[in-house]
Amino acid sequence: MIKKYLFVITLLFAGMVCRAQSLSLEELQGLTAMTTDQVHNYLVITKGFKPTGKTVLSGKSYEQFRSNRINPVIAETVSLGQTIQLMSGNTTRQVIYHTLRLQDLNSLLAQAKRSSMTMVFQGSDAYQQIFRFDNSLFVMIINISLDKKSGTVQLDEK
């Protein structure tokens, strides 16, 4: 009897450890509409990310969070743009997810293909494969390096 419980607990623990990316597509979409306090609580307390400071990309300021994966090769980074007030009164922000794990990118790409978003572009340039998805609420661009060693997901609410 104890062996059965131990086996079940081991399977549950293995499932949690073997989980793909830390954030699903739905969770990334949710980050676009959260307030700064909500984002901090969600990423730091719920998901175990650590704030790593601010950075500037293409002239825009982003707050960065890094996953709690010990091995830097499999760590994920989430960059959050400044909050923007929409005409409707809602707030939005750009979310950029970066990982060095092809499994994480493939999982997010599969989630995007299954979602209500429509793939409007698939192509490549000299450095990366590019997938652009769109629907009435979001625009998402997934970039996967041609050597399949890294990639990003950029998500913007319309």
C-alpha positions as CSV (number, residue, x, y, z in Angstrom):
1,M,0.0,0.0,0.0
2,I,2.8,2.4,0.9
3,K,4.6,1.5,-2.3
4,K,1.6,2.6,-4.3
5,Y,1.4,6.0,-2.6
6,L,5.2,6.4,-3.0
7,F,4.9,5.6,-6.7
8,V,2.0,8.0,-7.2
9,I,3.9,10.8,-5.4
10,T,7.0,10.1,-7.5
11,L,5.0,10.3,-10.7
12,L,3.5,13.6,-9.7
13,F,6.9,15.0,-8.8
14,A,8.4,13.8,-12.1
15,G,5.5,15.4,-13.9
16,M,6.2,18.8,-12.3
17,V,9.9,18.6,-12.9
18,C,9.5,17.4,-16.6
19,R,7.1,20.2,-17.4
20,A,8.0,22.0,-20.6
21,Q,8.1,25.8,-20.5
22,S,7.3,27.6,-17.3
23,L,4.6,29.8,-18.9
24,S,1.9,28.7,-21.3
25,L,0.6,30.8,-24.2
26,E,-2.5,31.6,-22.2
27,E,-0.4,32.8,-19.3
28,L,1.8,35.0,-21.6
29,Q,-1.4,36.5,-23.0
30,G,-2.7,37.2,-19.5
31,L,0.6,39.1,-18.6
32,T,-0.2,41.7,-21.3
33,A,-3.3,43.0,-19.3
34,M,-2.0,42.7,-15.7
35,T,-1.0,45.6,-13.6
36,T,2.7,45.8,-12.5
37,D,1.8,44.5,-9.0
38,Q,-0.2,41.6,-10.5
39,V,2.7,40.7,-12.8
40,H,5.2,40.7,-10.0
41,N,3.0,38.6,-7.8
42,Y,2.3,36.1,-10.6
43,L,5.8,35.7,-11.9
44,V,7.7,35.9,-8.6
45,I,5.3,34.2,-6.1
46,T,3.4,31.8,-8.3
47,K,5.9,30.9,-11.0
48,G,9.2,31.4,-9.1
49,F,10.8,33.8,-11.6
50,K,13.3,36.3,-10.2
51,P,13.4,40.0,-11.2
52,T,16.8,40.8,-12.9
53,G,16.3,44.5,-13.5
54,K,15.5,46.8,-16.4
55,T,16.9,46.8,-19.9
56,V,16.5,48.8,-23.0
57,L,15.7,47.1,-26.3
58,S,15.2,49.1,-29.5
59,G,14.8,52.2,-27.4
60,K,12.1,50.8,-25.2
61,S,12.4,50.0,-21.5
62,Y,11.7,46.5,-20.3
63,E,11.6,44.9,-16.9
64,Q,13.2,41.4,-17.0
65,F,12.4,38.3,-15.0
66,R,14.4,35.0,-15.2
67,S,13.1,31.6,-14.4
68,N,14.4,29.7,-11.4
69,R,15.9,26.9,-13.5
70,I,19.4,26.3,-12.0
71,N,21.1,25.5,-15.3
72,P,21.5,28.7,-17.4
73,V,21.2,26.8,-20.6
74,I,17.5,26.0,-19.8
75,A,16.6,29.3,-18.1
76,E,13.8,31.4,-19.5
77,T,13.5,35.1,-19.6
78,V,10.4,37.2,-19.7
79,S,10.7,40.9,-20.6
80,L,7.8,43.2,-19.9
81,G,7.3,46.5,-21.7
82,Q,5.9,49.7,-20.1
83,T,2.2,49.7,-19.3
84,I,0.1,51.6,-22.0
85,Q,-3.4,53.0,-21.3
86,L,-5.8,52.0,-24.2
87,M,-8.7,54.2,-25.3
88,S,-11.0,51.7,-23.7
89,G,-9.5,52.4,-20.3
90,N,-7.7,49.0,-20.2
91,T,-4.0,48.7,-19.8
92,T,-1.6,46.6,-21.9
93,R,2.1,45.9,-22.3
94,Q,4.3,44.1,-24.6
95,V,5.6,40.7,-23.4
96,I,8.7,39.0,-24.8
97,Y,9.6,35.5,-23.8
98,H,13.1,34.1,-24.6
99,T,14.4,30.6,-24.1
100,L,17.4,28.5,-25.2
101,R,15.3,25.3,-25.2
102,L,13.8,24.2,-28.5
103,Q,11.2,22.1,-26.6
104,D,9.8,25.2,-25.0
105,L,9.5,27.0,-28.4
106,N,7.9,24.0,-30.1
107,S,5.4,23.7,-27.3
108,L,4.4,27.4,-27.6
109,L,4.3,27.1,-31.4
110,A,1.9,24.1,-31.0
111,Q,-0.2,26.0,-28.5
112,A,-0.4,28.9,-30.9
113,K,-1.5,26.7,-33.8
114,R,-4.2,25.1,-31.6
115,S,-5.4,28.5,-30.3
116,S,-7.9,30.9,-31.8
117,M,-5.1,32.8,-33.4
118,T,-4.5,32.4,-37.2
119,M,-1.1,32.0,-38.6
120,V,-0.8,34.9,-41.1
121,F,2.9,34.5,-42.0
122,Q,5.5,31.8,-42.0
123,G,8.9,32.4,-43.4
124,S,12.6,32.9,-42.6
125,D,15.4,35.3,-43.0
126,A,19.2,34.7,-42.8
127,Y,19.0,34.0,-39.0
128,Q,15.6,32.7,-38.0
129,Q,12.3,31.1,-38.8
130,I,9.5,33.5,-38.3
131,F,5.9,32.7,-37.5
132,R,3.3,35.5,-37.1
133,F,-0.1,34.8,-35.5
134,D,-3.0,37.2,-35.3
135,N,-6.6,37.4,-34.0
136,S,-8.9,40.2,-32.9
137,L,-7.1,40.7,-29.5
138,F,-3.4,39.8,-30.0
139,V,-0.5,39.8,-32.4
140,M,2.2,37.2,-31.7
141,I,5.6,36.6,-33.5
142,I,7.6,33.5,-32.8
143,N,11.2,33.6,-33.9
144,I,13.3,30.4,-33.8
145,S,17.0,30.6,-34.7
146,L,18.0,28.5,-37.7
147,D,20.4,26.5,-35.6
148,K,17.5,25.8,-33.3
149,K,19.4,26.9,-30.2
150,S,17.2,29.8,-29.1
151,G,14.1,31.8,-29.8
152,T,11.7,34.4,-28.7
153,V,7.9,34.9,-28.5
154,Q,6.8,38.5,-28.8
155,L,3.2,39.1,-27.8
156,D,1.3,42.4,-28.1
157,E,-2.4,43.1,-27.3
158,K,-4.2,45.2,-30.0
